[in-house]
Every structure is written in C-alpha cells, then in structure tokens.
Amino acid sequence: MKNNSIFWSLLTMIMVGMMSVGFVSCGDDDNGSDPDKVSVNMPSISIGQSGGVQVVSITSNTNWTVSGMPSWLTVSPMQGSGNGTIMLTAQANTERSSRSCVLYINAGSASTVITVSQQVDSTPSLEGSYVGTLKPMGYSDSPAPCYVTMTKLSSTTYRLSSLICEQFDINLSSGYNLVATTQSDGRITLTSETSYTIEGNYFQGTLTLSFAMSSTTFFFTGTKN
C-alpha cells in the first residue's frame, strides 16, 4: 500500500508539472504580437512636368509616418495608423532638368520607400491657344485682353495663326511664320521669316511677342489656355 501511495503521488506531481508547462506555453502564445509591417501599392511614381496628384495606398498593422519630402512635393497626411492612403502633390517643374526624391514610410521596426520622379520636356511645344494682354509702348492704362493662336509647322518653325485684340482693333489672321531657337537656359526665342517683324520669347509656359503696327510697337504676354 505504501508503494502504491508513493506511485500515485509521483504520477500526480508529473501531471501537475505537465499542465503547468502547457499553461505557460499557451500564455506565451496569447501574449505574442505580429511583427511590424508596412507596404505601398506604388513604390515608384512618375509625374509629368506640369505637376499633378497621385494617391498611394499604405498597408500596415501599426502607426506610420512619411518623411523625405522635397520643396516641390507635398504629402497629405504625413502620418497615420493601419491601412490608409496618402496624396502626393507635385508642383510644375520649371527647371531645365528632371528631378526625383525618395519618400520614407516608417512603421515601428518596419519601413519602405516610394521613389518619385518628375521629367521635363526636352523640346516643349509652343503650339496652342494663348490668353493674355496687349499694350502699346508707352501706354499707361491697363493692358487689353488679347488672344493668340500658335500652330506648329516643324520642330523649329511655328505659325502665328492669329492675334486678336478688339480694344485696339487688331486682328492678325493672315498668319506669320516664326523661327524658334532654344537657348542654353531653356528660353525659346522667336523671329519672323518675313519682312513683317514679329519677335518674342517662350519661357516656363509664358509667351511674349512684340510687333509694330501703324508706327506703334505692341507687346503681348500670355499663357496657354
């Protein structure tokens, strides 16, 4: 009987010990947590020269922040928690070269990046309709509304298809060919092919023209409509 009592006591102790280990193991599993995670649906983004907006989705299981924005790019919001979206807004690129940046998404111990690039047009086109103002040399009043149409004939030649300003009764609709020459700073100079002298410049989206009519020199400044 005494041996039986010792046997059952040992067996009970072993079972209690095993159950304790099991409880500890279960407790460890319950208290554990998933590692920090973060990813984006667009790790590489290209934006046109005129600027624009891109929306990026973020997938995460914790809080995250965005850093690394240059002056020409804004991000909203710059922080969040869990899954969400951010809006990237790029300004127009008026520089002579392409530009890029790397945005860093940090989420606890995890991180990822978004590469944003913005190109420039190597040969910007002057073709299109322009809305601007016209004033004669020495004119002290406010300049008058003026409308200009440019048509591309070749890579180096444009046609001033029309220049209309009702206030000064000007309607140049006969058409004049202009030779375009690109300067080192990106400015495009315009000179007329005919004896009727029209000169101008195109730089960073703005067109300027000068021409003479009835012994008066007029100046136009405008942007694409």
Residue frames as qw, qx, qy, qz and C-alpha x, y, z in Angstrom:
[[0.000, 0.885, 0.466, 0.000, 0.00, 0.00, 0.00],
 [0.316, -0.778, 0.096, 0.534, 2.79, 2.36, 0.84],
 [0.395, -0.119, 0.594, 0.691, 4.42, 1.75, -2.57],
 [0.193, 0.631, 0.671, 0.338, 1.09, 2.47, -4.29],
 [0.145, -0.921, -0.260, 0.249, 0.77, 5.76, -2.43],
 [0.364, -0.565, 0.347, 0.655, 4.25, 6.81, -3.49],
 [0.359, 0.201, 0.710, 0.571, 3.46, 5.87, -7.12],
 [0.090, 0.795, 0.570, 0.186, 0.25, 7.87, -7.21],
 [0.259, -0.861, -0.057, 0.434, 1.93, 10.86, -5.57],
 [0.379, -0.332, 0.506, 0.700, 4.71, 10.85, -8.19],
 [0.263, 0.430, 0.728, 0.464, 2.17, 10.49, -11.02],
 [0.038, -0.895, -0.435, 0.093, 0.15, 13.41, -9.68],
 [0.315, -0.731, 0.164, 0.582, 3.23, 15.61, -9.47],
 [0.371, -0.052, 0.644, 0.667, 4.21, 14.75, -13.05],
 [0.164, 0.645, 0.678, 0.312, 0.74, 15.55, -14.38],
 [0.157, -0.912, -0.242, 0.291, 0.59, 18.86, -12.50],
 [0.374, -0.531, 0.363, 0.668, 4.01, 19.79, -13.89],
 [0.316, 0.213, 0.709, 0.593, 2.98, 18.98, -17.44],
 [0.047, 0.817, 0.566, 0.101, -0.20, 21.03, -17.08],
 [0.269, -0.827, -0.027, 0.493, 1.82, 23.98, -15.75],
 [0.362, -0.249, 0.543, 0.716, 4.14, 23.85, -18.74],
 [0.212, 0.501, 0.730, 0.414, 1.11, 23.75, -21.05],
 [0.078, -0.902, -0.395, 0.154, -0.42, 26.80, -19.39],
 [0.326, -0.667, 0.214, 0.635, 2.84, 28.70, -19.65],
 [0.340, 0.033, 0.669, 0.660, 3.15, 27.83, -23.33],
 [0.108, 0.709, 0.651, 0.250, -0.41, 28.93, -24.05],
 [0.214, -0.884, -0.192, 0.369, 0.17, 32.12, -22.11],
 [0.368, -0.417, 0.406, 0.725, 3.26, 32.89, -24.20],
 [0.249, 0.326, 0.714, 0.567, 1.29, 32.42, -27.44],
 [0.031, -0.835, -0.549, -0.027, -1.54, 34.66, -26.26],
 [0.276, -0.842, -0.020, 0.463, 0.82, 37.47, -25.23],
 [0.504, -0.093, 0.487, 0.707, 2.80, 37.40, -28.52],
 [0.348, 0.783, 0.157, -0.491, 2.23, 40.00, -31.30],
 [0.766, 0.518, 0.259, 0.280, 2.79, 40.14, -35.05],
 [0.509, -0.229, 0.135, 0.819, 5.94, 41.94, -36.27],
 [0.186, 0.709, 0.072, -0.676, 5.53, 45.48, -37.63],
 [0.519, 0.285, 0.667, 0.453, 4.61, 45.54, -41.33],
 [0.235, 0.753, 0.087, -0.608, 4.23, 48.25, -43.95],
 [0.453, 0.116, 0.670, 0.576, 3.93, 48.23, -47.76],
 [0.287, 0.557, 0.021, -0.779, 2.68, 50.51, -50.56],
 [0.737, 0.447, 0.507, -0.033, 0.89, 49.77, -53.82],
 [0.551, 0.805, 0.014, 0.220, 3.05, 52.20, -55.83],
 [0.708, -0.503, 0.078, 0.490, 6.74, 52.03, -54.85],
 [0.371, -0.132, 0.365, 0.844, 7.73, 54.03, -57.96],
 [0.264, 0.813, 0.469, -0.222, 5.87, 57.06, -59.33],
 [0.374, 0.060, 0.338, 0.862, 6.49, 59.27, -62.36],
 [0.122, 0.799, 0.430, -0.401, 4.81, 62.69, -62.57],
 [0.530, 0.632, 0.318, 0.468, 4.67, 64.93, -65.63],
 [0.392, 0.164, -0.088, 0.901, 6.40, 68.28, -65.97],
 [0.244, -0.538, -0.205, -0.780, 3.19, 70.25, -65.37],
 [0.207, -0.221, 0.678, -0.669, 2.81, 68.61, -61.94],
 [0.653, -0.190, -0.542, -0.494, -0.11, 66.62, -60.63],
 [0.580, -0.402, 0.476, -0.525, -1.54, 64.43, -57.92],
 [0.584, 0.115, -0.798, -0.097, -1.01, 60.74, -57.15],
 [0.706, -0.458, 0.226, -0.491, -2.79, 58.71, -54.46],
 [0.411, 0.330, -0.839, 0.133, -0.82, 55.89, -52.81],
 [0.823, -0.428, -0.179, -0.328, -2.31, 53.13, -50.64],
 [0.059, 0.521, -0.755, 0.393, -0.45, 52.10, -47.48],
 [0.857, -0.267, -0.390, -0.203, -0.94, 48.70, -45.85],
 [0.199, 0.433, -0.664, 0.576, 0.29, 48.44, -42.27],
 [0.637, -0.463, -0.616, -0.017, -0.54, 46.93, -38.90],
 [0.500, -0.509, -0.327, 0.620, 0.78, 49.82, -36.81],
 [0.043, 0.933, 0.092, -0.346, 1.36, 53.59, -36.79],
 [0.702, 0.223, 0.296, 0.608, 3.37, 55.05, -39.69],
 [0.041, -0.854, -0.001, 0.519, 4.95, 58.35, -40.74],
 [0.706, 0.580, 0.214, 0.346, 6.17, 59.79, -44.05],
 [0.315, -0.808, 0.174, 0.466, 9.42, 61.76, -44.40],
 [0.548, -0.110, 0.541, 0.628, 11.86, 62.91, -47.08],
 [0.386, 0.801, 0.454, 0.058, 9.63, 65.40, -48.94],
 [0.426, 0.056, 0.153, 0.890, 11.46, 67.99, -51.10],
 [0.097, 0.375, 0.202, -0.900, 10.17, 71.55, -51.50],
 [0.348, 0.156, -0.479, -0.790, 8.37, 70.73, -54.77],
 [0.519, -0.189, -0.795, -0.251, 6.34, 67.83, -53.35],
 [0.407, -0.313, 0.441, -0.736, 3.74, 67.76, -50.57],
 [0.380, -0.110, -0.917, -0.052, 2.27, 64.69, -48.85],
 [0.434, -0.199, 0.319, -0.819, -1.04, 64.57, -47.01],
 [0.513, -0.840, 0.133, -0.118, -1.44, 63.14, -44.44],
 [0.313, 0.667, -0.643, 0.207, 2.14, 62.70, -43.23],
 [0.055, -0.210, 0.906, -0.364, 1.19, 60.12, -40.61],
 [0.737, -0.131, -0.242, -0.617, -1.48, 57.54, -39.93],
 [0.423, -0.276, 0.811, -0.296, -2.31, 54.18, -38.38],
 [0.653, 0.230, 0.716, -0.094, -3.07, 50.87, -40.08],
 [0.444, 0.365, 0.625, 0.528, -4.25, 50.81, -43.68],
 [0.085, 0.818, 0.227, -0.521, -4.73, 54.19, -45.33],
 [0.608, 0.591, 0.291, 0.443, -3.95, 56.44, -48.30],
 [0.307, -0.614, 0.027, 0.726, -1.69, 59.44, -48.86],
 [0.500, 0.824, 0.259, 0.063, -1.94, 62.13, -51.54],
 [0.565, -0.274, 0.244, 0.739, 1.23, 63.28, -53.30],
 [0.327, 0.909, 0.251, -0.059, 1.02, 66.71, -54.97],
 [0.633, -0.114, 0.241, 0.727, 3.89, 67.84, -57.21],
 [0.129, 0.810, 0.020, -0.572, 4.42, 71.39, -58.41],
 [0.723, 0.689, 0.018, 0.038, 5.18, 72.15, -62.06],
 [0.745, -0.296, 0.234, 0.551, 8.82, 71.53, -62.95],
 [0.324, 0.944, 0.014, -0.057, 10.17, 74.77, -64.38],
 [0.446, -0.648, 0.522, 0.330, 13.78, 73.60, -64.17],
 [0.491, 0.607, -0.501, -0.373, 15.87, 72.50, -67.16],
 [0.285, 0.272, -0.919, 0.031, 16.47, 69.00, -65.78],
 [0.714, -0.355, -0.538, -0.272, 14.47, 66.13, -64.34],
 [0.163, -0.489, 0.596, -0.615, 14.27, 65.70, -60.57],
 [0.732, -0.217, -0.629, -0.145, 13.47, 62.92, -58.14],
 [0.288, -0.528, 0.535, -0.593, 13.19, 62.14, -54.45],
 [0.490, -0.092, -0.865, 0.055, 12.76, 59.16, -52.09],
 [0.542, -0.508, 0.094, -0.662, 9.95, 59.17, -49.53],
 [0.244, 0.154, -0.904, 0.314, 10.45, 57.04, -46.42],
 [0.700, -0.416, -0.226, -0.535, 7.48, 55.26, -44.81],
 [0.184, 0.276, -0.821, 0.465, 8.44, 54.24, -41.25],
 [0.747, -0.379, -0.216, -0.501, 6.15, 51.95, -39.26],
 [0.820, -0.524, 0.224, -0.054, 7.76, 50.88, -35.99],
 [0.550, -0.453, 0.615, 0.339, 10.57, 48.48, -36.84],
 [0.611, 0.383, 0.614, 0.322, 9.39, 48.20, -40.47],
 [0.076, 0.694, -0.111, -0.707, 9.90, 50.63, -43.34],
 [0.628, 0.412, 0.557, 0.355, 9.54, 51.02, -47.09],
 [0.146, -0.436, 0.176, 0.871, 10.19, 53.72, -49.68],
 [0.528, 0.728, 0.437, -0.030, 8.45, 55.48, -52.58],
 [0.412, -0.201, 0.345, 0.819, 10.59, 56.85, -55.41],
 [0.331, 0.833, 0.379, -0.229, 9.05, 59.90, -57.09],
 [0.440, -0.114, 0.404, 0.794, 10.46, 61.29, -60.35],
 [0.329, 0.828, 0.303, -0.339, 9.42, 64.26, -62.45],
 [0.622, 0.163, 0.436, 0.629, 10.61, 64.72, -66.00],
 [0.126, 0.686, -0.012, -0.716, 10.90, 67.81, -68.18],
 [0.734, 0.616, 0.285, 0.015, 10.02, 68.11, -71.85],
 [0.601, -0.239, 0.320, 0.692, 13.26, 68.30, -73.79],
 [0.093, 0.122, 0.434, 0.888, 11.53, 70.19, -76.61],
 [0.205, 0.495, 0.613, -0.581, 8.44, 71.98, -75.26],
 [0.230, 0.462, 0.660, 0.546, 5.79, 72.74, -77.87],
 [0.039, 0.199, 0.144, -0.969, 4.54, 76.29, -78.32],
 [0.233, -0.253, -0.695, -0.631, 1.51, 75.09, -80.26],
 [0.185, -0.526, -0.784, 0.272, -1.86, 76.04, -78.81],
 [0.074, -0.806, -0.322, -0.491, -4.12, 78.93, -77.82],
 [0.414, -0.076, -0.422, 0.803, -2.90, 81.68, -75.50],
 [0.202, -0.873, -0.397, -0.198, -4.83, 84.13, -73.38],
 [0.551, -0.218, -0.198, 0.781, -3.06, 87.29, -72.29],
 [0.010, 0.893, 0.242, -0.379, -2.85, 91.04, -72.57],
 [0.575, 0.416, 0.258, 0.656, -1.68, 93.53, -75.18],
 [0.163, -0.896, -0.167, 0.379, -0.44, 97.09, -74.69],
 [0.550, 0.754, -0.021, 0.359, 1.25, 99.68, -76.91],
 [0.605, 0.015, -0.274, 0.748, 4.62, 101.09, -75.96],
 [0.063, 0.143, -0.187, 0.970, 4.17, 103.97, -73.52],
 [0.490, -0.478, -0.496, -0.535, 0.53, 103.03, -72.81],
 [0.047, -0.307, 0.616, -0.724, -0.30, 103.98, -69.20],
 [0.743, -0.155, 0.093, -0.645, -3.77, 102.42, -68.91],
 [0.702, -0.179, 0.677, -0.134, -4.43, 98.79, -68.13],
 [0.016, 0.255, -0.814, -0.521, -3.46, 96.41, -70.96],
 [0.712, 0.157, -0.073, -0.681, -6.24, 94.97, -73.10],
 [0.796, -0.041, 0.597, -0.097, -7.28, 91.31, -73.37],
 [0.396, 0.606, -0.551, -0.416, -5.63, 89.56, -76.29],
 [0.893, -0.001, 0.430, -0.133, -5.84, 86.08, -77.82],
 [0.185, 0.655, -0.660, -0.318, -3.09, 84.30, -79.77],
 [0.960, 0.085, 0.234, -0.125, -3.01, 81.01, -81.66],
 [0.025, -0.664, 0.705, 0.247, 0.27, 79.24, -82.50],
 [0.955, 0.223, 0.066, -0.184, 0.49, 76.31, -84.95],
 [0.525, -0.514, 0.608, 0.300, 3.50, 74.01, -85.19],
 [0.684, 0.632, -0.231, -0.281, 4.91, 73.60, -88.70],
 [0.783, 0.296, -0.489, 0.245, 8.15, 71.80, -87.82],
 [0.728, -0.402, -0.366, 0.418, 10.49, 71.28, -84.87],
 [0.413, -0.240, -0.066, 0.876, 11.92, 74.78, -85.42],
 [0.077, -0.153, -0.319, -0.932, 9.09, 76.69, -87.09],
 [0.087, 0.520, 0.757, -0.386, 5.74, 77.91, -85.75],
 [0.045, 0.452, 0.467, 0.759, 2.99, 79.91, -87.38],
 [0.100, 0.257, 0.448, -0.850, 1.34, 82.81, -85.61],
 [0.091, 0.426, 0.830, 0.348, -2.09, 81.86, -86.93],
 [0.147, -0.792, -0.388, -0.449, -3.95, 84.68, -85.22],
 [0.311, -0.174, -0.440, 0.824, -3.55, 87.58, -82.79],
 [0.164, -0.665, -0.532, -0.498, -6.80, 89.28, -81.83],
 [0.231, -0.323, -0.474, 0.786, -7.30, 92.32, -79.60],
 [0.085, 0.744, 0.608, 0.266, -10.66, 94.05, -80.01],
 [0.264, -0.843, -0.214, 0.416, -9.79, 97.08, -77.88],
 [0.190, -0.609, 0.376, 0.672, -7.02, 98.12, -80.26],
 [0.724, 0.582, 0.061, -0.366, -8.84, 96.80, -83.35],
 [0.050, 0.581, -0.783, -0.216, -6.07, 94.32, -84.14],
 [0.907, 0.106, 0.340, -0.224, -6.74, 91.07, -85.99],
 [0.111, 0.604, -0.733, -0.293, -3.60, 89.46, -87.37],
 [0.832, 0.087, 0.484, -0.256, -5.18, 86.45, -89.07],
 [0.627, 0.657, -0.362, -0.209, -3.06, 86.26, -92.23],
 [0.967, -0.188, 0.074, 0.157, -0.50, 84.12, -90.44],
 [0.201, 0.859, -0.458, 0.114, 3.20, 84.70, -89.93],
 [0.926, 0.009, -0.319, 0.199, 5.93, 82.07, -89.67],
 [0.303, -0.859, 0.363, -0.198, 8.29, 82.30, -86.70],
 [0.705, 0.318, -0.591, 0.231, 11.63, 80.52, -86.32],
 [0.716, -0.672, 0.058, -0.177, 12.13, 79.02, -82.85],
 [0.552, 0.475, -0.564, 0.389, 15.62, 78.80, -81.39],
 [0.774, -0.589, -0.234, 0.006, 16.21, 77.17, -77.99],
 [0.095, 0.801, -0.442, 0.392, 18.77, 78.90, -75.76],
 [0.444, 0.208, -0.796, 0.355, 21.00, 77.24, -73.16],
 [0.168, -0.059, 0.624, -0.761, 18.74, 78.35, -70.28],
 [0.200, 0.385, 0.897, -0.084, 15.67, 76.81, -71.91],
 [0.273, 0.648, 0.174, -0.690, 14.29, 80.06, -73.29],
 [0.535, 0.371, 0.644, 0.402, 12.97, 79.86, -76.85],
 [0.021, 0.512, -0.088, -0.854, 13.46, 82.95, -78.99],
 [0.522, 0.574, 0.628, 0.064, 11.12, 83.66, -81.89],
 [0.039, -0.488, 0.285, 0.824, 11.95, 85.66, -85.01],
 [0.677, 0.558, 0.295, -0.379, 9.76, 86.14, -88.07],
 [0.647, 0.068, 0.584, 0.486, 10.65, 84.76, -91.50],
 [0.341, 0.741, 0.443, 0.372, 9.08, 87.70, -93.32],
 [0.267, 0.389, -0.066, 0.879, 9.76, 91.41, -93.56],
 [0.501, -0.665, -0.133, -0.537, 6.89, 91.97, -91.14],
 [0.304, 0.349, -0.730, 0.502, 8.90, 91.84, -87.94],
 [0.759, -0.531, -0.072, -0.370, 7.49, 89.83, -85.03],
 [0.369, 0.392, -0.740, 0.403, 9.83, 88.85, -82.22],
 [0.718, -0.514, 0.010, -0.468, 9.26, 87.02, -78.99],
 [0.080, 0.379, -0.870, 0.304, 10.18, 84.52, -76.33],
 [0.827, -0.313, -0.312, -0.348, 8.71, 81.43, -74.76],
 [0.274, 0.349, -0.741, 0.503, 9.89, 80.56, -71.26],
 [0.010, 0.087, 0.844, -0.529, 8.38, 78.45, -68.49],
 [0.129, 0.546, 0.827, -0.043, 4.95, 78.42, -70.12],
 [0.094, 0.815, 0.233, -0.522, 4.75, 82.15, -70.89],
 [0.557, 0.424, 0.437, 0.565, 4.71, 83.54, -74.44],
 [0.061, -0.771, -0.076, 0.629, 5.77, 87.13, -75.15],
 [0.551, 0.459, 0.477, 0.509, 5.58, 88.83, -78.55],
 [0.044, -0.687, -0.034, 0.725, 6.34, 92.28, -79.93],
 [0.449, 0.405, 0.598, 0.526, 5.36, 93.73, -83.30],
 [0.033, -0.322, 0.000, 0.946, 4.84, 97.11, -84.92],
 [0.192, 0.595, 0.734, 0.267, 1.61, 98.42, -86.41],
 [0.055, 0.904, 0.278, 0.320, 0.88, 101.97, -87.63],
 [0.289, 0.632, -0.365, 0.620, 4.22, 103.16, -86.22],
 [0.562, -0.575, 0.335, -0.490, 3.29, 101.79, -82.79],
 [0.373, 0.253, -0.884, 0.123, 5.03, 98.86, -81.10],
 [0.774, -0.374, -0.033, -0.510, 2.74, 96.44, -79.27],
 [0.082, 0.364, -0.885, 0.278, 3.65, 93.91, -76.60],
 [0.823, -0.224, -0.288, -0.436, 1.76, 90.67, -75.85],
 [0.004, -0.337, 0.869, -0.361, 2.18, 88.48, -72.78],
 [0.800, -0.117, -0.024, -0.589, 0.11, 85.35, -72.21],
 [0.304, -0.270, 0.906, -0.118, -0.10, 81.72, -71.21],
 [0.221, -0.067, -0.875, -0.425, -1.72, 78.67, -72.80],
 [0.596, -0.182, 0.036, -0.781, -5.47, 78.47, -72.46]]
